[in-house]
Amino acid sequence: MCIRDRSETEKSTESTPDFSGKDYVRISSAEDLMAFNRAVNGDEDVDFDDKTVVLLNDIDLAGLEWTSLNGARIPYITFDGQGHTIRNMTINYGLNRDIGEPYVGAGFIGTVPASAEVTFKNITFEDTKIVARERHVGCLVGRSLGGACTFENVTVRNFTVDGGCDYNNASVDTDGYPIAFRVAGIMGASWGGDHIFTNVTVQNINISGFHNLAGILGYDASGLISEYSFENCKVEGATMVFSYCLSPNYTTDMPRRFVSVFYNGPKWVDNLSLIHISEPTRPY
C-alpha cells in the first residue's frame, strides 16, 4: 500500500488498497482513495457490504477529479476518518447531459439507496468544490432515497458549489442549463431515512442554486427531520446565492422560504429573521 508522508520527502508508489480484508479497507493516499473510487464505480466484482473504510493519513485530491460514489455498491458502509482530512475534492456534475451523463446526485457519495446504512465519522472535508448543473448536491451525500445516514464528528470547511445560472438560463446553442437545486454543506436532499447529525460543523461555505439551499440538509421531503435530528451542530460563515431570477414568479420575497441555516423541510417557511437577503439587479 502506498503511504504518503508530506512532512518528509514525498513518496509515490503505485499500489491498490486491500479490498479483500474481512472488515476494513485501509486508505493511506490519494492513489488509494481513487482506486477505491474506481472499484466502487466500476465493474469489478468487489463486495463492500459491512466494510469500514479507514483513513490512515490526510488525503489531498488536488489535480484529480472525483466521481461521486455509487451508493448502490456500498449499501452498508462506514467511513472512519480517524481525525484525518480529505482536501481538494473536485466534482463536475451535470455538465455533460448531451452525452448521457446520469442524474445521480453529487457529493462524496451520489445517492444513498433505500434500506442502506451509511456512516461518516471523525472526518473533515476541506476545500471541496462542486460545479453543478443538476439537482441534489452535498459535500458528503448528494441525496438519500430512504437510506439512513449518520454523521458523527464531521466537519466541512471551505465548501463551494457553483450551481448558479445566468438570467436567461442560456448555454451554448441556447438549450439552457439544467438547474442545480437542493444544495447543502452535508446532504443535498432526502426522501426518508433516519438521519442523525452529531457534532457536525459546517464552516465557510459558498453555495449557489435555484432553491432549497441550507447549511446542513438542503431538502427533507419526508418531514422526518426535526431539531431532534441535530446534536451540537453549527453552521458558521455561510453564503447562499439563490437564483430566483430564473422565473418572474419568484419575487424578492421568495428566497427566505427557500434558504435555511440547518435544513429545509417539506413546507416552505419564513426564515427572514435568520437570513440577510441581498437583491440582485433584475433584467426585467
N, C-alpha and C positions, 0 to 999 in steps of 0.2 A: 504494500500500500504506500502511496505517495504521502510523505509528510512534509509540509511546508512550514519552515520556521522563518518568519520575516524579521526576527530580531538578529539573525545571523545572515550569512551569505545565502541567498535564496536558492533552493534546490528544485529541480524539475525532473521528475521521473514518471514516465508513462506507466500507469497502473490502473487497476479496476478494483473498486471496493468489493469485499467479500459478501455476496448475496446469499451464500449457502448456509450461513450461521443459523442456528435454531431460532434465536430471539432477536439478534441485533444486526443492523447494518451500520458499520463504523465509517464516518466521513472525516477525512483529515485535510482535504484540499479542495480547491475549485475543480480540479480534474475529477476527483472522486464524486463530487456533487453532480457534475454534468454527466458522468457515467451513470449515476443513479437516475437522472432525468431520462436519459436515452433508454434505460432498461424499463422504466415505468411506461413511457410513452411509445415504445417500440413494440415489436412483435415477439420479443424474447419470452420464452416460457419460464418466467420467474414468479414465484409465489411470495407476495409481500404481506399476506394475512398475518395479523398479530405480531408484526415486527415493530421494533423500536429503532428509529434512525437516530444515531448519536453523533453529535459534532464533537470532534476531539480538538479542534482549533477554530479560530476565527477563519471565515471564508470570504475571499474577495473575488467577486464575479466580474470585475471591471474588464471591459473588452469582449465579454461574452453575452449572448442573448438567451434569456431564459424562456422556455416554452412551458406554460402552465401545466402542472402535473395532472394526468388523467385520474381523477378520483375513483373511477370505477376499478382501476387496477390496484388501488391501495385502500380498500374499504374499511379496514380495521388497522389503524397505524398510529404510532406516537412519534412525534419529532421532539427529541430532548436536546436542546442546545447546550446544556451543561454550563450555562452562563456565557456562551460564545455568541458571536455576531456574524450575520451574513450581510455583506456590504455590496452595494452597487449592482443589485439585481435589476435588470432592464428587460421590459416586455413590450413588444409591439403587437397590438391586438385589434383585429377588425379592420386593418388597413388593406387587406388583400381579398376582399369579398368577391371580386371579379374572377378570381381563380379558385373559388370554392373554400376559402378559409372558414372552418366551422365556428359556430357561435357556441362557446362553452363556458364563458366567464373567464376573467383574467385575475391571476394572483399566483402566489407560490403553488397553490392548488387551484385549478379552474373551477371544477364542480365537485361537491361532495354529494354522492347519490343518496337516495332514501335508504334507511336502515344502516347506513355506515356510521362509524365512530372514529373521529379524528381528534387527536390531542396535540397541541403545541404547548411546550413548557420550557421555561428557563432559556429563552431565546430572544435575541434582538435582531431586528431588520433595520438597517441604516442606509440612507442614500438610495432608496429604491425609486425608480422612475418607470411609469407605465404610460405609453401613448395609446389611447383607446378611442376607437370609433364604433364601439358596440357596447352593449349593456352589461352590467354586473361586474364591478371592479373593486377588489380589495387587496391590500398588501399580502395577506395570508391566504384568503379564500375569496374567489370570485362570487360563488353562490352555493347555497345548500338547498337541495331538493327534498329535505326531510331528514338528512343525516345529522347526528349530534356532533357538535364541535365544542371542545373545551380549550380555553386559552388561559394559561396559568403562568404568571411571572413572564409576561410578554411585553416587549417594548418595540414600538415602531417610531423611528426618528428620521426626520428629513425625507418625507414621502411625498412624491409629486405624481399627480395624474393629469396628463394633458388630454382632457375629454371634451374640450370646447369645440364649437363650430363657429363659422362666420355668420353674419347676419342673414345671409341668403341660403345657408346650408349648402353652399355650392362647392363642388370639387371639379377636378379636371373632367371635361366633357359634360359639365353641369348636371351630372347624375345625382349629386347630393351625397353627403356623408351619412353613413349610419350614425345614429345618435347614441352617445355614451350617457348612461344614466344609472342610478343606484350605485353610488360610488362612496367608499368609506376607507378609513385607515386600517381596519381589520378585515371586515367581510362586506362584500357589496350588497348581497340580498339573501333572504332566507324564506323558504316555503315550508317551514316546520322544522322540528328538531329541538332537542333540549340543549340549548347553547348556554354555556357558563363562562363568564368573564371575571377572572380573579387576578388582582394585581396587574392590571393591564394599563400601560401608559402609552399615549399617542402624543408625540411632540413634533411641532414644526412641520405641519403638513400643508400642502398647497394643492387642492384638488378642484377640478372643474368638470362640469357635465350638465345635462339638461335638467334633471330633477333628482330628488331623493339623495342628497349629499349629507354625510354625517361623519363624526369623528371616529366612531367605532363600527356601527352597522348601518348601512345605507337604507335598507328597507326590510321590514319584517312583515311579510304578507299574512302570516298565521295569526298574529296577535298574541303569540305566546311569550314574547319578550316583555319584561317589565323592569322596574327599578330593582326587583329582587334578583335579576339575572346578573347584576353587576356588584362586585365587592372590591372596594379600594381601587377604583379605576379613575383615571383622569385624562383629560384632553387639554393640551396646552399649545398655544400658538397655532391655531388653525385658520387658514384662509380658504374659503369655499366660493367659487365663482359659478353662479347659476346662469345658464344660457336661456333665460326665458324669452329672449328676443326672437326665438325661432317662430313664435306664433303671436299674433296680436291679441289672442285670447289670454295670454299670460301677462298680466299687468304688473306694475311695480309692487303690488300688494302680495303677489304670489310667492316670492322667494321665502318668506318667513314660514310658509306652510310646507315647504319642500326641504328645508335645511334644519338640522338639529345637531346639538353638541354630541350626544351619545348615539341615539338611534331614531329612525323614523318608523312609526307604526303604520297599520293599515288605514288609519284615519289621519288626514292632514290636520295638524294643529297649529295654533298661533304661537310661534316662538319669538315674536318680535322683542320681548324683553331680554332675550338671551343673545340676540344676533344683531350686529350692525350691518345695515344694507347700504351699499353704495350703488346708486343708479347710473348705469352707463348711458351714453347718448344713443338714442334710438334713431334708426334711419328713416322712420316713418311716423 
